[in-house]
């Protein structure tokens, strides 16, 4: 059984542009605990008052996971961690000569003493200690072993080899972790970065070499090219190596999307395991195989990771794929309607477009000459903004529910008038449908202050994603119109 230390809330939050509030940290931590993560690195307590508030909020929840704080080999870092009532510290000590000389400006002997003093201090105060060698993969291995051995002698519970700049290769990883695991009498952890795209492979090799724990992040987020992806490592271990973890794999997609939404980092469609295209198929030969047996073109059932199979219609699709898709959606077409829909799909495919479920329904409605009812309509919008007022928007929507028409009225603030208006829409719809704004783009069409603007929004409801554009002279109206159009398509 391999233990998982999730560092989404620490190393993951170091992704440029990401900063989590205490409430957001807690929301993610609860999901990580539910996912089955063994250790949650909740942050670095020394960072700020807000960071400590977030860590305290997590430790006060009584979660099953061990709660950990990052700490340098300094008593002040450990004191702040103790203030947050964490179970453990991830005590990180630079061990490569380049870090010792240029970052610490110390000698190896001074670095070793600081590390051992910090381990003793943390253990004297009742903490579990995971002693990490920063930039360990560019260090003198004999010095690394000396640090780990002496660290264990004074109480370190685990040690960790950090591939800080992602320079390991799978072969070196296996050899290094095998040697360290044979010489150090406590569990060894692997912390890999993805600078050369080999973090997952290096982590797997480390485990094969003897590592009993690995540091991972949801969606592989992290500074520079990111950290090792939790979903990739866990599924590779479970399926390809028959090595188990405590992760509930069916929850992976859900947690992936939560982290993506809160951190505002979209998951690439082709992302392994949790990407929208991970189980998507367009080519006719693939779809034909899937219809006969899903294992022909899928290594695992998508439900195993909480994802789903998607049949994409486009230029490569055959009629069998369209028929299969319509059967899945419970839609029946006449022979004439089927041919017209298929022709439209091929024409759009030749233009470089693929047909989503929402697009397919729109095409079918057009072929049938039907105009779907707009369930959400904008009735009233008021936005107030200025240099001495926080932008605020009030909105009234008409919602045609299953039984009656309702009025949805909400008010919300924002960093600007557009943000306030969109926040008001999302707030109004929260009781009707769980729709999230994944992307927002705006560009000017023209050069004057009265030029048209084009707003593009990408909205998600569950697995369904739509992209809508709107052009207006008023950026607020363009933004709201695009939102309303996308929402109606999804609903």
Protein Blocks (a to p, Z undefined) as FASTA:
>chain_A
ZZdddfklmmmmmpghiacdfklmmmmmmmmmmnopabdcfbjfklpmmlmmmmmmmmmn
opabdcddddddbfklmmmmmmnopabdcddddfbfklmmmmnopafklmmmmmmmmmmm
mmmnopacddddehklmccfklmmmmmmmmmmnopabdcdddfkopacfklmmmmmmmmm
mmpccdcdddddfklopmmmmmmmmmmnopabdcddehhiaehjbpadfklmmmmmmmmn
opacfbdfklmmmmmmmmmmmnopacdfklghjamklmgcfblklmmmmmmomklmpcbd
fklnopacdddddfkbcfklmmmmmmmnopacdfklmmmmmmmmmmmmmnopacdfklmm
mmmmmmnopacddfbdcfbdcddddfkbccddddddddddfkbccddddddddfbfklmm
mmmmmmmmmmmoccddfbdcdddedjbfkbccdddddddehjbccddddddfblklmmmm
mmmmmmmmmZZ
